[in-house]
């Protein structure tokens, strides 16, 4: 069978209409269908998002990770400066 992006989205939506209580899984499809879906729509979670079955990833999560890294950098910089100040204070006492 020839697959396209639209056919893959249709496969996902059609299968989801018969399943309640969970998202469709790769195991719900043949190996050929899974390969086509992933080929046209990307990794399974992104495929479900593309078909509108799963809410898209929150970009706020990406922003939270960026802020967390920045806080860690700032903390390391402050610790390094505090250690340097302590060394300077000890050498000034001598």
C-alpha positions in Angstrom: 0.0 0.0 0.0 1.2 3.5 -0.7 1.3 5.7 2.3 1.3 9.5 2.7 1.2 11.9 5.6 -2.6 12.2 5.3 -3.1 8.5 5.1 -1.0 8.0 8.2 -2.9 10.6 10.1 -6.1 8.9 9.0 -4.9 5.5 10.2 -4.1 6.9 13.6 -7.5 8.7 13.9 -9.4 5.7 12.7 -7.7 3.3 15.1 -8.1 5.8 18.0 -11.9 6.0 17.3 -12.1 2.3 18.3 -10.0 2.6 21.5 -11.0 4.3 24.6 -9.1 5.1 27.8 -5.6 5.3 26.2 -3.7 6.5 23.2 -3.1 4.2 20.3 0.1 2.2 20.5 2.5 0.9 18.0 1.3 -2.6 18.8 -2.1 -1.6 17.5 -0.7 -1.4 14.0 1.2 -3.7 11.6 5.0 -3.3 11.3 4.5 -1.8 7.8 1.9 0.8 9.2 4.2 1.7 12.1 7.1 2.2 9.8 5.1 4.4 7.5 3.6 6.5 10.4 7.0 7.1 11.9 8.5 7.8 8.5 6.0 10.5 7.7 5.2 11.9 11.1 8.3 11.3 13.2 8.6 9.6 16.6 5.5 8.1 18.0 4.6 10.9 20.4 5.0 13.5 17.7 2.9 11.4 15.3 0.1 11.4 17.9 0.4 15.1 18.2 0.4 15.6 14.4 -2.9 13.6 14.3 -4.4 15.7 17.0 -4.8 12.7 19.3 -2.4 14.0 22.0 -1.8 17.6 23.1 1.3 19.1 21.8 4.4 19.3 24.0 4.4 22.4 26.1 7.1 24.8 25.1 7.0 26.1 28.7 8.7 22.8 29.6 11.6 23.7 27.4 11.6 27.2 28.9 11.6 25.7 32.4 14.6 23.6 31.5 16.4 26.6 30.1 15.7 28.6 33.3 16.9 25.6 35.5 20.2 25.5 33.6 20.6 29.3 34.0 20.0 29.0 37.8 22.6 26.2 38.0 25.2 28.3 36.1 24.5 31.3 38.3 24.8 29.2 41.5 28.2 27.7 40.3 29.5 31.1 39.4 28.5 32.4 42.8 30.1 29.5 44.6 33.3 29.9 42.6 33.4 33.7 43.5 32.8 32.9 47.1 35.6 30.4 47.1 37.9 32.9 45.4 37.0 35.6 48.0 37.7 33.2 50.8 41.2 32.4 49.3 41.8 36.2 48.9 40.8 36.8 52.5 43.1 34.1 53.8 46.0 35.3 51.8 45.4 38.9 53.1 45.5 37.7 56.7 49.0 36.3 56.3 
